[in-house]
């Protein structure tokens, strides 16, 4: 079985400041990793994913995450946030031989002007 | 908009009543998933369909819960004899039948059991 730990439940940040959301996972098999985002009053959307290849993956809106196998981490970063990045972010793991997703508890990012 | 749709969006019911939720996946998506999200937690897997076949059920899905996907298109999730602990957001997702394809989520049905 897989488990996901998001180390911060709430992250307040000022506009144009950097942000890092920490995620650690545990699994006995190889995994695929995702970050999903839920904007206020909207459904879950895929932000980015790591399936294989380069361990650094990027989203279209400036987020990036790096898969670190030795530390079993998949931290999410953005060098400069906008008000519109206010949302809840979920780190998600999928075992290589499975279809279901295992979610972390989520990190709420609140961007202030 | 051809995303995943769920109905109703909100449901308030009294303890002991039965409720049924509907999910319409993205057309041509063969895989359909149900998840449940309680306050302050991430979604938890409930069950999964490949076409009309229910291939996996979580231990969270007690015998009061039943899910169907009769023609491999829309799906229903029924909860019988609801309890207050069933109050949650029920999420549906779908994906194509190709390897590691992304799961696309619907807006969810929020259930409140009084």
Interface residues (C-beta under 8 A of the other chain):
Chain A: X4 X9 X32 X36 X42 X43 X44 X45 X46 X49 X51 X90 X92 X94 X99 X100 X101 X102 X103 X104 X105 X106
Chain B: X3 X4 X31 X33 X35 X40 X41 X42 X43 X44 X45 X48 X55 X56 X58 X91 X93 X100 X102 X103 X104 X105 X106 X107 X108
